[in-house]
């Protein structure tokens, strides 16, 4: 709420119980922020609390009984002892994470437990909100949150104090039950920031705990033992909290301990510093950190504003670049890569991973998909990996998962040792994979190859053959690839960071040059846009299709398409095979190789006269995104002077406007919030920049508008001096 007014349930017409009121905990560091900024979030929270806290507790009790059962005799007392020495806390891991169902004898016990748990991990806590009965000081519930919850208040926004809040959502919600016990009824464990034990040590919550320990300490004791009474509940038993011997717990903790990101000294600070800096200049920049229950960093995901916008144009086909993972680079990097309108790779997000398990990939893919508004790609291309395959099936069940063919071919040659340099084998392999246009052709050629060279029992070939539907072109004719996966001999795709990231590249070196790499990509795309708009391609034939697409395609895509136009001359005849109403199937004969060899291949092309649809068995359109020579010969044979518009994809057009700006969303801006001022102005300015890049005339108009705007703003500022 921007007017600074406090909130009471009686102000909310949806609140069923007017006898409760929300109050701020005395001494809360964020009380002013909550009153100023919590707004609708607090109202929704209060509404939920009041609905659960009201006279009708049936739903609440039902949920509790499902967790604990009806036999309350099984609930016993359990003491958690805290040893406070000179540093206030022993370094042993005395506290398991909070879980729904934990119960404490008092509010202070619950607060102290969460405070001690936080101190062990290295973060601080505060009271976000609490509620009591109206006209009574009896506390009924509270929300304890991480000290990094929320952001600066309006009054603090212009201060010189360093921003330490990150909008962290970690919290526990406490509620008084049965008049004498406090229960945890909601828990959020994940933090979106790194832990800073030194800073946490100096926080109010931990200083208060240390001061209390000093006041209570007896002179005869070197340390003080404080007791928090925690009731045994099934929620604790489920975690083996005190139910098994210490040796059993040590074994379980050792075997179940999650892997952590392999970081060198200073790497965590490098990541944190980079994210903080980019967020100040890139409003739509997003990052997410996956932390283990003991606060160790496991995985990281981030994506910049331009990449999020680019996905809207080039998100149909995405490759997961795992070169750094598979080759054991120093930085465990995974990149999400698409292909832009010039056929060049475009970055769509990055991640650093602790391991290559299905669970890790699932976390990363879900984080990425959330940033893309839940819209998955049509086709996903990866290396061969069972963990990847399992995670993709879980997160992207409708996507076509395919393997990068160039990597598969490279792997076959590397695994076969002596045959790697055997020219007859390489020729047979290439013919089998690249020249087979029908499934039975591929199957027969594969069988002949493994029989001829005696490699039937080779394990690598056997596993690849079992997975052939994911990489052999003949099985993927109905899958759209947009040229991102190669299906011609000699073609290959390099890593997005190829030439920049090497096996010994450190994390600091990577982040030092990361923005430079992105900037080079943006500059190349801008230059390619300029060349495509302002240059006139040289035509090599008199075919009207070539002239038509020279005015539509970007320079790079047109040059590739032009190769198909030139090869139309190698198609020597067209014969009708059969007809079924308006659908006619033709055989296009093409002469390949040296003219003297006279090798002729047949390609089936189906043409639908009613819908002007054409499809060739070579599936060039699905593989590369433009029509092949065989299809164009059939169109020409049927008298079509232009290629139908459905075969001229907007993703390749040079006249299609692409604005890499964040979603502009609503124009409703809180005029008292400087953060929203910046966000709104920045996005609008980016829109002018993108429009201004389309031509020299656009650039001049945009530049003039910026100068005039700046002068006007300065004049307004002068009036208030």
N, C-alpha and C positions, 0 to 999 in steps of 0.2 A: 504494500500500500504506500503510495507515494506521498500521501498527505500527512504521514507521521502519526495517524490516529491508532489507538490500540484496538485490539480485536477482542470481543467478548461473544460467547456463543449466543447470547440473547440478541445480538445484532444479526445473526444468521437465521433466516426463516426456515432453513432446512434442519437446524439443530433440534432434536427431539427432547432434550433434557435441559431446561433453563437453570437447573440447580448446580451446574458445573461452570467454572470459568477458567480461562487460560491465563496464566501469569508467567512472567519471566523469572527465572531463578535469580535470586539476589547474588550479585557478583559475577553474573555471566558476562563473558567478554563480548558476546555478540548480541546483547539485548537490544541495543540501539539499531543494529543491522536488522534484526528480526522484525522490529516494529516498522522499519522503513521499507524493507525489501521483500519480506516473506509473502506479502500479498495473498494472492489466491492459493499459493502452495500451503500457507499456514491455515487458511480457511478450510481447504480440503482435508488437511491433516486433522484439524480440530473436529471437523464434521465426522470424520471416520472414528476418532476417539470417542466423541459423544455418543455416536450410534452404538458403539460397543460398551460404553460405560453407563448407558442409561438404565432405566428400570427393567428393561427387558434384556436379560443376559443369556437367553437361551442359546443363541448362536455361538456366543463366546464360550459358554460352558461346554457345548457340544464339541467344539474344537479342542478344548483342553482335555476333555475326557477321552477323546480319541488318542491323545498323546499319552496321557498318564494312566488311564484306566480308572475304575471306580474304587479300587481298594487303596484307601489312603493310609492303611496301616503299613504299606510297603514303603512309604515315604519316610525316610529317617534323616537325622541330622548328620551333617558332614562339615568338618572344620578345615578351612584352608588357612595355613599358617604362612605369614609373610615375615621374612627376616629382613629387617632394616638395619644396615650397617652404616658406615660412613657415607656411602654413596646412596643410601636410602633404600637399596634393593639388592638382594643377591642376584647374581648373574644367571642362576639356573632358570630353566624354563618351567616355572611353577604353575602357569596358567594356560589351560587349553582355551581355545576360542569360545566366545559365548554362543549358546544355542537356544533356540526357542524351547521353553519349558523349564529352564533354570529357575530356581526359587531361592530367595534370601529372606532372612529374618527381619531385616529392616531396609529402608531406602539407603541409609548410609552404607550398609554392607554391600548393596548392589553397586552403589557409586564407587566405593573403594575397590571392589573387584574389577570393574571395567577400567578404572584408573590405573590399577596395578598391571593389568593385562596390557594396557596401552603403553605403559612405561617400559615393560619388557620388550615390546616390539619396536618402540622408538617413535611414538606419536603421542600427542596430548589430546585431552578431551575437554569438553565444556557442556553445560546444560543448554540445549537448544530451546526447550520449552518444558513447562510443567503445568499441571492443572490441579485445582482443589475444588471442594464444594463451595458454592456461593455462601458468603457470610460465615465462612469457616476457614481455619488455617490448616485443616486436615488435608495433607497431600494425597492425591489419588493416582497420579501417574506422572511420567516424565520421559523425555527423549534426550538421551546422551549421545553426542555426536563427536566426530573427529574435529579437532581444532581448525582444520583446513576447510571445513564446510563453508559454503557460501562464498561471497566475494566482498570487496570493499564496499562500504556504504557510500552514499552520495557525498556526505560530508568528508569522508576519508579519501575520495577519489583523487583530489588534487593535492593530497599531502605527499611529503617526500618519503614517507615510510615505505619500505619494500613490500610489494604485494606477496603475502604468504599464503593466502587462501586460494584454493584450486577448485572449489565446488565439489569437494569430496562428499560421497554419499554414505560413507561408513557410519554406522550408528546402531544403538539398541533402543528399543522402546520398553519401558517398565510400566507395570500396572499393579496396583494393590488388589490382592485377592483374599477372600475369606477373612478380611479385617486384620490379618496379622502377618501375611507374607507378601513379598514382592516378586512378581513373576516377569521373566523376559518373554514378551510375546511377539517381537519382531527383531530380526537381526540382519544387518548388511555388513559383510566382512571386507569386501574389496575396496581398496583405496586407489585413487587415480594419481598418486604422487609417490615419490620415494620417501623412505623414513629418514628422519634426521634426529638421532638420539640426543645429540648435543643440544639442539634447539629445544627439543621436547623437555629435556632436563630442566630448562629454565622457564618452562611454562607455568602459569598460575596453578594449574591442577596438581602438578607434581611438586611444586614448591610448597603448596598447602599440605600435601601429604608428608613431605619431609619435615616441615615445621611441626606438624602434629606428632610425628614420631619423636622429635627432640623434646617436646613438652612432656610427653608421657614417660619417657625413658627413666628408669630408676638408676640412681648413681652406682649401684652395685653391679649393674649389668653393662657389658661392653656392647651388646646388641639388644634390640627390643623385639619381642615376638608379639605381633598383633594377630588377632583371629577374626576372620570373616566367617559367619555361620551360613553355610550353603546347604540347603536341603538336598538329600539324594532323591532324584527323580528319574524316571525312565529315560529322559533326555540325556542325563549324564551317563547312565548305564550303557546307552547306545554308543557312547564315545569311549567306553572302557575307562571312564574317569574314576579311578579309585577302586575299580572292580577286579582288576587283575594285579598281579605282583609287579613290582618295579622292573624286574628283569624282563617280564613279558612286554611291558610297555616300551622298554628300550628296544626290544626286538621289533615290535610293531612300528615304532617310530623310525627305525633304521630301514626296514624293508619298504615302508610306505612313504618314506620321505620323498617329496617331489623334487625333481631336478630344478636347478636354478640357472639363470642366465650366466654364462661364463664371462665375467667382467674382470678387467684388470683394475688396479688402483686408479681412481679418478674417472673411470668410464661412466659410472652412474651420474656423476656431476656433469660430465659432458652431455649426456642425454638430456638431463634436466635443464641445463642452461640453454641448450638449443631449442627445446620445446617452449620454454618461457619466452625466449627472444622472438621466435616466429609467431607466437600467439599475439604479440603486440602489433605486428604488422600484417597479419593474415587472419582476418576475423573468422573465416570459415575453416581454418586449420583445426584438425582434430587428432588427438592421440589417446591411446588407452594403454594402461599398464596392467599386466596380470601378475598379481602378487600371491604368494603362498600364504597359508594361514599364519606362518611365523614371520611374515613381512618381507620375505626374500623375493626379489624380482625374477619372474620366470620368463615372461614374454612381453614384447612391446609392439604396438601397431600405431602407425601414423599416416596421415594423408593430408595434402595441402589443398587449398581452395581450388586451384586450377585443375588438379587431378579429379576432384569431385565433379566439377563442371564438365570435364572432358569425357567422363564416363557416360554422360547423357548422349554423346555423339558416337562414341567408339566402344560402348560396353557390350556389343553383341558377341564379340569373341575376345576372350581374355586368356593369357598364358601366365602360369605361375612359374616364375623364374627361380629355380632352386639351385643354380650353379654353385653359389657360395656354400650351400649346405652339403650338396653331394660331393664336392671336391674338398670339403673340410677347410674352408678358408678361416682366417682368424675371426672374422665377423660372421655370425650365423644369420645371414641376410636372406630374406625371401622378398621378391618384388612382384607386384601385380602389373602386367604389361598388356597394353592393347596396341592397335595399329591405327595411325591417323589417316587423313585423307590424302597424304602423300606417300602412303605405304611405309612410313617411318614409325618405329616403336614410340609409344607414349606411356609414361608412368602413371599408374592408377592406384598407387599405395605401396607401403613397405612394412616389413615386420622383422623383428629380431626374435629368434626362437631358442628356447632352452634345449629342446630335443625335437625329434621327428616322430612323435607318437600321434595316433589318431586324435587323442584328446587335445593336444597342442594345436594341431591343424584346425580342429573344429572351433576352438576358441578364436583363432585368427580369422577364419572364414566368416564366422558370425559377426565379429567386430567389423570386418570389411563390408559385409552385406548390410549391416545396420547403417553405415555411412552412405550407402547407395540406395537408401529408402526402401530396402527390402527387395529391390529388383535384380534378380540374378542374371548372369550372362546366358546366351543361348549355347555357346560352346566354350569348354574349358580345356586347355592344353597343358599337359604336365610331362615330367619324366615318369618312368615306370617306378612306382612306389606303392606298396600295399597300404601303408598308413594314409597316404594321400587319397588313394582310391576309396578307402573306407570313409574318410572325412567328407569327401565330395559327395558320396552317396547319401550322407547324413544331412549336409547343409544345402546341397544343390541337387535334389533328387530328379529334377526335370531337365537338367542341363546335359548336353552331349559331352561326355568326358573322353578325350582322345589323347594319345601320346605323341610327342614331337617326333616326326618320322626321321629327321636328320640325326637326332640323338640315338634313335633305335638302330639306324644303319651303322653309325659310328660304333655303337656298343657291340654289334655283331662282329664287325671286323676286328675290334680290339680283343674279343674273347676267343677268337679262332686261331690265334697264334700264327703258325706258318702259312695258313691260307690267306692271311691279311695281305700278303704281297703276291698272291696267286692270281694272275690276270684272268684266266678262264673262270675262276670262281667269282671274282668281282663282277665279271660280265654277266654270269648266270644269275647272281643275286640281284643286280640292277634290273635285268630283264624281268625277273619274277615279280619284283616289287613295283617297279615304275611302269612297265608295259602291259601288265595284265589289266584288261578292261572288264572282264567278267570273273565272277567268283570261281567257277570251275577251272578257268585258265590259271588262276593263281594257285589253286590247290594242286593241280597236275604239275605245274612248273616247280612248286616247292618240293613235292615228293620226288620229282626227277633230280632236283639239285642235291638234296640230302643223300639220295641213293648214289648218285654219281661221285660225290666227294667223300662218302663214308662218314658223315657227321650226324647220323640219325640219333645216336645216343648222347649227343652234346647237350648238357643241361641248360645252357643259356638259350640255345635255339629252341629247345622243347618248351621252356616257359614263355618265350616270346611268341611261339606259334600258338600256344593256348590263349594268349592275349591278343591275337592278330586282329580281332575286330576293332581294337582301339587304335591301331596304327597303320594297318595296310590300307592304301587308298581305295582299293576295290570295295572295301566294306563301309566306306564313309561317304559315298556319293550323295547321300541326302543330308549331309552335315555342312553347314556354312562355316568357312574358315577365314574369309576376307584376306586371304594371302598370308595369314600369320603362321601357318604351318606349310612347309614346302612339300610339293609332290612331284618335283622334277629332279632328275639326276644332277648332282653337282651343287644344288642349292642348299643353303643352311641358314640357320638363324642364330645370331650371337646373343650373348647376355646383354641386357639393357645397360649394365654398368661396365661392359667390356672395354678394356683400355684404361679404365680408371681404378677399378678395384682388383687387387691381386691377392694372392694367397697370404701375404704378410701385411696387408693393409690393416692398420689398427682402427679402432672405433673412432678415435679422435681425428685421424686423418680422413676417415670417411665423412664425418660430419663437417669437417673443415671445407671439403670440396663438394659436398652434396648439393648445395644451392647453385654452385658454379655449373655442375652437370645439368641441373634442371634448366638453368638460364641458357646454356648452350643449346639445349633442345628447343626451348621457346624461340630463340633467335633464328635457329635453322628453319623452324616452321614458318615464322614470319617472313623470312627471305624466300622460302619456297612459295608462299602465298603470293608474294610480290611478283616473282618470276612467272607463276602460272597465270596471273591476271594480265601482265603487261607484255608477255612474249607471245609471238605467233608461231606455233609449231610448223615445221617443214613437212609437207605432205609427201608421201612416197608412192602413192598410187592414185588412180582416178576413181577409186571406190567412194561412193557418197557416204558410206558408214564412217570412213576415216574423217571426212570433213565434218560430219555431224558431231562426232565425239571430241574432235579437236576443240570445239567451242564449249564443251561441257566438262570434260575431265581435267583434273590437275595435271601438270606437266609430267610428273613421274608416272602416274597411272596411265596417262595417254601413251607414253613411250612403250610401256608394257603391252597395252592393247594394240598398239601399232604393229607389234611383232606378229600378232594373230592376223591382222589385215594382210601383211606381206605374205604370210604362209597360206593364204587362201588360194594362191596360184599353184600350190602343191596338191590341191584337191582336184583330181583329174576327172571324176565322174560322179553323178548323182542318179541313183536308181530307186524307184519306188518299190518298197518291199511288200507292204500290205496297207489296207485302209479300213478304218472302222468308223463310218460316218464322217464327221469333219476331221477326225484324227488320222493322220497319215504317217507311216514310218518309212524313212528313207535309209539307204545305204550310201554313205559318202566314202569313196575310195581315195586314199591319200598316199602319195609316193613319199617315202621317208629315206633319209640317208643319202648316200652318193647316188647321183642320177644313173650311173652305170650299173649299180647293183640292182636297180629296179625293184626294191622291196616295197610292196604295197600292203597297206593295212585297211581294214574295213571298220567304219564307225557308224553305229546306228543313231539316227536322229529322229525324234518324234516331233511332229508339228501339228498343232491344233489350229485349224483355219478360223474357227469361230472366235477364239479368244486371242489369236495371234501369239500363242505360247509355243516356245520351242525348247527342246531339251536334248542334249547330246549325252551319249554314254560315257564320254570322257569327263563329264561333270566339271568342266572348267569354271562355269559360273559360280558354283558352290565353293570351289576351291579358291578362286582368285577374285571373284566379284564382278567379272565382266564376261561377255560371250566369247566362245571359241570360234575358230575359223570354220569348223564343220557346221555349226548352227547358223553362222552368217551366210554360208553358201546355200543352205536350205531356205533361209529368208529371201535371199536374192532370187533363188530359183522360183519362189512363189510370188515374185513381183513386189515385195516390200522395199520401198526406197529408203525407209528410215528404220532404225532399230526401235522396237516398242519401248515406251518409257519405263515399263516395269523392270527392264534390264539395264537401266541407267541409274545406279544407286546414288542417293543423295550423299552418302558417306564419301564418294569420290569426286563430287562436283566442286568446281572452283568458285562458283557463284553462290554457294550455300553459306549463309552467315552463321558463324560459330562464335559465340560470346562466352569466353571463359570467366564468367563472373559468378559469384554465389547466387543462390536463389534469392531474388529480391524480396519475396514474401510480402508481408504487410507493410504499409506505409505508416502505421501507427507507431509513433515514437514518443517515448516519455521525455518531455522537454526539460525535465529536471535531472536526467540521467546522462552524464557525459559519455559513458560507455556506449549508449545507444546513439548519441550524436556521431561518434567516430564510426561506428559500424555502418550507419545509414549513409553518411557522406562518402565513406570509402567505397561502398558497393556501387553507389551512383557514379562516382568518379571512374571506377573501373569500367563501367559500361561505356562512358564517353571515350576512354582510352581504346577499348576494343573496337568501337565504331570508327574512331579516328584512324585506326590502322588499315582500313579497307582501301584507301587510295590517298594520293597526295592532296587532292581537294578536301577530302574528309579530314586529313591531318591538319591542314591549314585552318579549317573552320574550328576544329576542336582546340587547337592551340590558341586561337584568337579568343574563343569562349573562356578558356582557362585564365588568360590574362585579364579579360574584362571582369570575370568573377572575383579574381584576387584583388583587383583594385576596389571593387565595390565592398568586399569584406573588410578591407583595410580602412575604408572610409567610415564604415559602421563602428569599427573598433576605435577610431579616432574620436568619435562623438562621446565615447564613454571614458575617455582618458581624464 
